[in-house]
Amino acid sequence: MREPDKRPRHQERLLALLLLALALFSPPLVIIADRSLPSGLSALPLYLLLVWALVIGLAAWLLEGTPREGDKE
């Protein structure tokens, strides 16, 4: 029986983050977000800012604990 791989799955998680970012910035969702708010302003800049902040925050969270080459575990 093989031992399960105990290494963190950083590459898989970063790939999942990339796919999430591509989905959130895809034209169908951006078009849905391009609606006017009750105040008459567009929700698009708010949507783009929040999605961008979410992607950056998740990337920072995922990469925060990534061991560097040469570091001992």
C-alpha positions in Angstrom: 0.0 0.0 0.0 1.3 3.4 -0.9 1.8 6.1 1.6 -0.4 9.2 1.0 1.5 12.2 -0.2 1.9 14.5 2.8 3.2 17.5 0.9 0.9 20.5 0.6 -0.9 20.8 -2.7 0.1 24.4 -3.4 0.2 23.9 -7.2 -3.3 22.5 -7.3 -4.7 25.2 -5.1 -3.1 28.0 -7.2 -4.5 26.4 -10.3 -7.9 26.3 -8.7 -7.5 30.0 -7.8 -6.6 30.8 -11.4 -9.7 29.0 -12.6 -11.8 30.9 -10.1 -10.3 34.2 -11.2 -11.0 33.3 -14.8 -14.6 32.5 -14.0 -15.2 35.6 -12.0 -13.7 37.9 -14.7 -15.5 36.1 -17.5 -17.7 38.2 -19.7 -21.0 36.7 -18.6 -20.5 37.5 -15.0 -19.0 41.0 -15.8 -22.1 41.7 -17.9 -24.4 40.7 -15.1 -22.4 43.0 -12.8 -22.8 45.9 -15.2 -26.2 46.9 -13.9 -27.1 50.2 -12.4 -27.6 50.5 -8.7 -30.6 52.3 -7.2 -28.4 55.4 -7.0 -27.9 55.4 -10.7 -24.3 54.4 -10.7 -22.9 51.2 -12.3 -22.1 48.2 -10.1 -19.3 47.2 -12.4 -16.4 49.1 -10.7 -17.4 47.8 -7.3 -17.7 44.2 -8.6 -14.3 44.4 -10.3 -12.6 45.9 -7.2 -14.2 43.3 -4.9 -13.3 40.4 -7.1 -9.7 41.7 -7.6 -9.3 42.1 -3.8 -10.7 38.6 -3.3 -8.3 37.0 -5.8 -5.3 38.9 -4.3 -6.3 38.0 -0.8 -6.7 34.3 -1.6 -3.4 34.3 -3.4 -1.6 35.9 -0.4 -3.3 33.4 1.9 -2.3 30.4 -0.2 1.3 31.6 -0.7 1.8 32.7 2.9 2.7 29.2 4.1 4.5 28.0 1.0 7.9 26.6 2.0 10.8 28.0 0.0 13.5 25.9 -1.6 16.3 25.2 0.8 14.1 25.7 3.9 13.8 22.8 6.2 10.4 21.5 7.0 
